[in-house]
Amino acid sequence: MPVAVNTTDGTLSFPAGFRWGVAATAYQIEGAADEDGRGPSVWDTFTAQPGRVADGRDGRVACDHYHRYHEDVALMRDLGVGAYEFSLSWSRVQPTGSGPANDAGLAFYDRLVDALCAAGITPVAILYHWDHPQPLEDAGGWTSRDMTARFADYATLAADRLADRVPFWITMSEPQVLTLLGYATGVHAPGRALMFDALPVAHHLLYGHGLATEALRAAGARDVGIVENHMPVWPASESDADAGAAQAYDLLYNHLFADPVLLGRYPSEEVGAAMPGPVAEDLRTIGAPLDFYGVNYYMPALVGAPRTDGPTGGAGLVNAMTMPAGLPFELRPVDGYPRTGFGWPVVPDGLRQVLVGLRDRYGERLPPVYVTENGCSYDDRLDETGRVRDERRIAFHDGHLRAVRAAIDAGVDVRGYFAWSIMDNFEWAEGLTQRFGLVHVDYDTLVRTPKDSYHWYREVIRGTG
């Protein structure tokens, strides 16, 4: 039986059992970078290099969630969410990326999971969100096939300890973003600029996902999935050149990772031939059926053919991202829509387009879907009364929930929505300059203050009964 949700303009109904959640990742909130045996990660190395991060900050303290997790779980409990999606720090669990687990690191996740369960919140654990141990990168990182075996070993260590209480496991989040920004262009850690030589990274991430899926299930994990970032790709014009460029970008961004996972093949023979082998054998592991599929959505992409007489950039996955020369496409600004503090266009219907597009492309091969990240950054400030009036964030989530409802009406099996993020946090190469949270964090005092959007989301969740 559907349940009603009160939004800013009337009500929406969602299927009974629809899961409401919030999300965060380890490096962005935990801090405690040098405590309890945690080893250095690629993000520790990257942020220590001058000029890599917009404000020169790093994640050594971040939100200090490592010491304040009880306070943060209490905020989630009061919010009323049914699930919390969080990543584990590989460097905390296995400091060098090989060998035995670090018991003190796993003990932190024991405490966190126990606190979530006591609060009635379902833990959703992500094995990997971009922050692998630096010693593994020194040995080649995801350019090396050996990394896939290391990842499977890590999956076993984590699940052996936590799978008795964590029902949902995500092998990795946004592998295409890591490939593009971490290895192809070098905008993110580990800061490699390999361009198309980063294609083996894509294959190794996918194969690592497949091996980790096997390891998680062998260790007793009940529901296993992957999270990928998706965006509708719009051609900049009706010209054949722009249409071809948009098709190339769509293949690279939306299908290079989803097709192997959901169809067991690469989107073209040419792409498959460019991957390190044995590709056919690896694809059988990569394409094993999943229990769910996670979709992260933030914005669409407007793509055209490369120009020689103008700028080669647009609002991409990082603010004002500039595409390197030599690519068969370029990102153009998406005009005519409101923008977030990041400069990203606010296009809620893009989420509907993504969800319906996945259903149309993959059909019965698409498992139940969760929107695992969706959110926006603004320059949120406390007013003179200590309140954060973030009406634009409320409008953002309201519009995107309507898009989810429209996708459900179109027949897409969407099971839940996770708002990004529970709190303001370290935003990768942008440092502490972008605030995505439902909860404001004062980075000097680390005081948490729920924003108006937090209270609004609580009412939305309460409306589901």
C-alpha positions in Angstrom: 0.0 0.0 0.0 1.5 3.4 -0.9 2.4 5.9 1.8 2.0 9.7 1.5 4.9 12.1 1.7 4.2 15.8 2.4 6.4 17.9 0.2 6.6 21.6 -0.4 3.7 21.5 -2.8 1.2 18.8 -2.0 1.8 15.2 -1.3 3.5 12.3 -3.1 3.1 8.6 -2.4 5.9 6.1 -2.3 5.7 2.3 -2.2 5.4 0.8 1.3 8.9 -0.1 2.6 10.6 2.7 0.6 13.9 3.2 2.3 14.9 6.7 3.4 18.5 7.3 4.2 21.5 9.6 4.3 25.1 9.0 3.2 28.7 9.9 3.9 32.2 8.6 3.2 35.2 7.8 5.4 37.8 10.3 4.2 35.3 13.1 4.0 34.1 12.9 7.7 36.2 10.5 9.9 39.4 12.4 10.6 41.7 10.6 13.0 44.0 10.0 10.2 47.0 9.0 12.4 45.1 7.2 15.1 44.8 3.5 16.0 47.0 2.1 13.3 45.4 3.7 10.3 47.9 3.9 7.4 48.3 6.7 4.8 45.9 6.7 1.9 46.3 8.2 -1.5 44.1 11.1 -0.3 46.5 11.9 2.5 49.4 12.0 0.0 47.4 14.0 -2.5 46.2 16.7 -0.1 49.7 17.2 1.2 50.8 18.3 -2.3 50.6 22.1 -2.7 47.9 23.3 -5.0 46.0 20.1 -5.1 43.1 21.3 -2.9 41.2 24.6 -3.4 41.6 25.8 0.2 44.8 23.9 1.1 42.8 21.8 3.6 42.9 18.0 4.1 41.0 15.2 5.9 43.1 14.8 8.9 40.3 16.1 11.1 37.4 16.6 8.7 34.3 16.3 10.8 36.0 14.2 13.5 33.3 11.6 13.1 35.7 9.0 14.4 35.4 10.5 17.9 31.8 12.0 17.5 30.0 9.1 15.8 27.6 8.7 18.8 26.5 12.3 18.3 26.2 11.8 14.5 24.2 8.6 14.9 21.9 10.5 17.4 21.3 13.1 14.7 20.4 10.4 12.2 18.1 8.7 14.7 16.3 12.0 15.4 16.1 12.6 11.7 14.2 9.3 11.4 16.2 7.7 8.6 16.0 4.0 8.1 19.4 3.5 6.7 22.9 5.1 6.7 25.3 4.5 3.8 28.9 4.9 4.8 32.2 3.8 3.4 35.0 2.0 5.3 38.5 3.4 5.2 40.7 0.7 3.6 43.7 2.2 5.2 42.0 2.0 8.6 41.1 -1.7 8.2 44.3 -2.8 6.4 46.9 -0.1 6.7 49.2 -1.3 3.9 46.6 -2.9 1.7 47.9 -6.4 2.4 48.3 -8.7 5.3 46.1 -9.0 8.4 43.4 -6.6 9.5 44.1 -3.8 11.9 41.9 -4.8 14.8 41.7 -1.3 16.2 40.4 0.0 12.9 37.8 -2.7 12.6 36.8 -2.0 16.2 35.7 1.5 15.2 33.4 0.1 12.6 32.1 -2.4 15.2 31.2 0.4 17.4 29.6 2.4 14.6 27.5 -0.5 13.4 26.4 -1.4 16.9 25.3 2.2 17.5 23.4 2.3 14.2 21.6 -1.0 15.0 20.8 0.2 18.5 19.2 3.3 16.9 17.1 1.3 14.5 19.2 2.4 11.5 20.2 -0.2 8.9 23.9 0.0 8.1 24.8 0.1 4.4 28.6 -0.4 4.0 30.7 0.7 1.1 34.0 -1.1 0.9 35.7 1.5 -1.2 35.2 5.2 -2.1 38.5 6.2 -3.7 40.8 6.1 -0.6 43.0 3.1 -1.0 46.3 2.7 1.0 49.3 4.6 -0.4 51.5 1.5 -0.4 49.2 -0.1 -3.0 49.4 3.0 -5.2 53.2 2.8 -4.9 52.9 -0.7 -6.4 50.8 0.6 -9.3 47.4 1.1 -7.8 44.5 0.3 -10.1 46.8 0.2 -13.1 48.0 -3.2 -11.7 46.0 -6.4 -11.9 47.4 -7.4 -8.5 45.2 -4.7 -7.0 42.1 -6.7 -7.7 43.3 -9.6 -5.5 44.2 -7.2 -2.7 40.7 -5.7 -2.9 39.1 -9.1 -2.6 41.2 -9.9 0.5 40.2 -6.6 2.0 36.5 -7.4 1.3 36.9 -10.7 3.2 38.4 -9.0 6.2 35.6 -6.5 6.4 32.8 -8.9 5.9 34.1 -11.5 8.3 33.9 -8.9 11.0 30.7 -7.0 10.1 28.4 -9.0 7.8 26.5 -10.5 10.8 25.1 -6.9 11.4 25.5 -5.2 8.0 22.8 -6.5 5.6 23.7 -4.3 2.6 27.2 -4.1 1.0 28.4 -1.9 -1.8 31.7 -3.0 -3.4 32.7 0.4 -4.6 31.2 3.8 -5.3 31.6 5.7 -8.5 34.5 3.8 -10.2 34.1 5.9 -13.3 34.8 9.1 -11.4 37.9 7.6 -9.9 39.1 6.5 -13.3 38.4 9.8 -15.0 39.5 12.3 -12.3 42.0 10.2 -10.4 43.8 8.4 -13.2 42.9 10.0 -16.5 43.0 13.7 -15.7 44.7 13.8 -12.3 42.2 16.2 -10.7 41.6 13.8 -7.8 43.9 11.4 -6.0 46.1 9.6 -6.8 46.7 12.5 -9.3 47.7 10.4 -12.3 47.2 12.0 -15.8 47.2 8.9 -18.0 44.4 10.0 -20.3 43.3 7.1 -22.4 46.0 5.0 -20.9 43.7 4.8 -17.9 41.5 2.3 -19.6 43.2 -0.6 -17.8 42.2 1.1 -14.5 38.5 0.8 -15.6 38.9 -2.9 -16.2 40.7 -3.6 -13.0 38.1 -1.7 -10.9 35.4 -3.7 -12.6 37.2 -7.0 -12.0 38.0 -6.0 -8.5 34.2 -5.4 -8.0 33.5 -8.9 -9.3 36.1 -10.6 -7.0 34.9 -8.5 -4.0 31.3 -9.6 -4.8 32.4 -13.2 -4.6 34.3 -12.6 -1.4 31.5 -10.7 0.3 29.0 -13.5 -0.5 31.4 -16.2 0.7 31.7 -14.3 4.0 27.9 -14.1 4.5 26.9 -10.8 3.0 23.2 -10.9 2.2 22.7 -8.1 -0.3 25.6 -7.0 -2.6 25.6 -4.2 -5.1 27.7 -1.4 -6.7 27.1 2.3 -6.9 27.8 4.2 -10.2 27.4 7.9 -11.0 25.1 8.5 -13.9 24.0 11.6 -15.8 21.8 12.1 -18.9 24.0 13.3 -21.8 22.6 15.9 -24.0 24.1 16.9 -27.4 25.0 20.6 -27.6 23.2 20.9 -31.0 21.5 18.8 -33.7 24.7 18.6 -35.7 26.2 15.2 -36.5 29.5 16.3 -34.9 27.8 17.2 -31.6 25.6 14.1 -31.6 28.7 11.9 -32.2 30.6 13.6 -29.4 27.7 13.2 -27.0 27.4 9.5 -27.9 31.2 9.0 -27.2 30.9 10.7 -23.8 27.7 8.7 -22.9 29.5 5.5 -23.7 32.6 6.5 -21.7 30.7 7.8 -18.7 27.4 5.9 -18.4 28.0 2.6 -20.2 31.7 1.7 -19.9 31.1 0.6 -16.3 27.4 -0.3 -16.2 27.4 -2.6 -19.3 30.0 -5.0 -17.9 28.3 -5.2 -14.6 24.7 -5.5 -15.9 25.2 -7.2 -19.3 28.5 -9.0 -18.9 30.1 -7.2 -21.8 31.7 -3.9 -22.8 29.6 -1.4 -24.8 31.7 -2.0 -27.9 34.1 -4.6 -29.3 36.7 -1.8 -29.6 36.6 -1.0 -25.9 36.8 -4.7 -24.9 39.8 -5.2 -27.2 41.6 -2.3 -25.5 41.3 -3.9 -22.0 43.9 -6.1 -20.4 43.0 -9.8 -20.5 41.7 -12.3 -20.1 38.7 -10.1 -20.8 36.1 -12.7 -21.6 36.9 -14.7 -18.5 37.0 -11.6 -16.3 33.6 -10.4 -17.6 32.0 -13.6 -16.3 33.1 -12.5 -12.9 32.2 -8.9 -13.4 28.7 -9.6 -14.7 27.6 -11.9 -11.9 24.0 -10.9 -10.9 23.7 -8.2 -8.2 21.0 -7.8 -5.5 20.7 -4.1 -6.1 22.2 -1.2 -8.2 23.0 2.2 -6.7 22.6 5.4 -8.7 24.3 8.6 -7.8 22.9 11.6 -9.6 23.8 15.3 -9.5 23.4 16.9 -12.9 23.2 16.3 -16.7 26.0 16.8 -19.1 25.8 19.0 -22.3 28.4 17.7 -24.7 29.6 18.9 -28.1 32.4 18.3 -30.5 35.8 19.9 -29.6 36.1 23.5 -30.7 39.3 25.3 -31.6 37.9 28.9 -31.2 36.5 28.8 -27.7 36.8 27.4 -24.1 37.0 23.7 -23.8 35.3 23.3 -20.4 32.0 23.3 -18.7 30.5 22.5 -15.3 31.7 19.0 -14.8 32.2 16.7 -11.9 34.5 19.3 -10.4 33.6 23.0 -10.5 34.5 24.6 -13.8 36.4 21.5 -14.9 38.5 21.9 -18.0 38.7 19.0 -20.3 42.2 18.3 -21.6 42.9 18.7 -25.3 42.8 15.7 -27.5 39.5 14.2 -26.4 36.7 13.6 -28.9 34.2 15.7 -26.9 34.0 18.7 -24.6 31.6 19.6 -21.8 29.5 22.8 -22.4 27.7 24.8 -19.7 24.1 23.8 -19.1 22.3 27.1 -19.1 18.7 28.0 -18.2 18.6 26.3 -14.8 19.4 27.4 -11.2 22.9 26.6 -10.0 24.3 25.2 -6.8 27.2 26.8 -5.0 29.3 24.4 -6.9 28.1 25.9 -10.2 26.2 22.7 -11.1 22.8 23.1 -12.8 19.8 21.9 -10.8 17.8 19.6 -13.2 15.6 17.3 -11.2 14.1 15.7 -14.3 17.6 14.5 -15.2 17.3 11.9 -12.4 14.0 10.6 -14.0 15.8 10.4 -17.3 18.7 8.4 -15.8 16.4 5.9 -14.0 14.1 5.4 -16.9 17.1 5.1 -19.3 18.6 2.4 -17.1 15.4 0.5 -17.2 15.1 0.8 -21.0 18.7 -0.2 -21.6 19.0 -3.1 -19.2 15.5 -4.4 -18.8 15.3 -7.5 -16.6 19.1 -7.4 -16.0 18.6 -4.3 -13.9 18.1 -5.3 -10.2 16.2 -3.1 -7.8 17.6 0.4 -7.8 18.5 2.8 -4.9 19.3 6.4 -5.4 22.4 6.2 -3.2 23.5 9.9 -3.5 21.7 13.0 -4.4 22.4 16.5 -3.0 23.6 20.0 -3.5 26.1 22.4 -2.1 25.4 26.0 -1.0 27.2 28.7 1.0 25.2 27.9 4.2 25.7 30.2 7.1 24.2 30.4 10.6 22.0 33.5 10.9 21.9 35.7 14.0 19.5 33.2 15.7 21.8 30.2 15.0 19.6 28.9 12.2 20.6 27.8 8.7 17.8 28.7 6.3 18.7 26.6 3.3 15.5 26.9 1.3 17.3 26.1 -2.0 18.4 22.7 -0.7 14.8 21.9 0.3 13.6 22.8 -3.2 16.4 20.7 -4.6 15.5 17.5 -2.7 11.8 18.2 -3.2 12.2 18.4 -7.0 14.4 15.2 -7.1 11.9 13.2 -5.0 9.3 14.1 -7.6 11.6 12.9 -10.3 12.0 9.6 -8.4 8.2 9.3 -8.1 7.9 9.9 -11.8 10.4 7.1 -12.5 8.5 4.7 -10.3 5.3 5.7 -12.2 7.2 4.8 -15.4 7.8 1.3 -14.0 11.3 1.6 -12.5 11.8 -0.5 -9.4 13.3 2.2 -7.1 13.5 1.0 -3.5 15.0 4.0 -1.7 16.6 7.5 -1.6 19.7 8.6 0.3 20.3 12.3 0.7 23.8 13.5 0.3 25.0 14.2 2.8 24.1 13.9 6.5 26.6 16.7 7.3 28.9 19.2 5.7 32.3 17.5 5.0 35.6 17.5 3.2 34.7 17.8 -0.5 37.7 16.2 -2.1 39.7 18.7 -4.3 37.4 21.5 -3.1 38.4 21.1 0.5 36.0 22.6 3.0 34.6 25.2 0.5 31.4 23.2 -0.5 28.7 22.4 2.0 26.4 19.5 1.0 25.0 18.6 4.5 21.6 18.5 6.1 23.6 19.4 9.2 26.0 22.4 9.3 29.4 21.8 10.7 31.5 24.6 12.2 35.0 23.4 11.2 36.7 25.4 14.0 34.5 24.1 16.8 33.1 21.0 15.1 29.6 21.9 16.5 26.8 20.4 14.5 23.7 22.4 13.7 20.7 20.9 11.9 19.7 23.0 8.9 16.1 23.8 7.9 16.5 21.0 5.2 17.2 18.5 8.0 13.9 19.4 9.7 12.1 19.3 6.3 13.5 15.9 5.5 12.4 14.6 8.9 8.9 15.6 8.1 9.1 13.9 4.7 10.2 10.7 6.4 7.5 11.0 9.1 4.9 11.3 6.3 5.7 7.8 5.2 4.4 6.4 8.6 
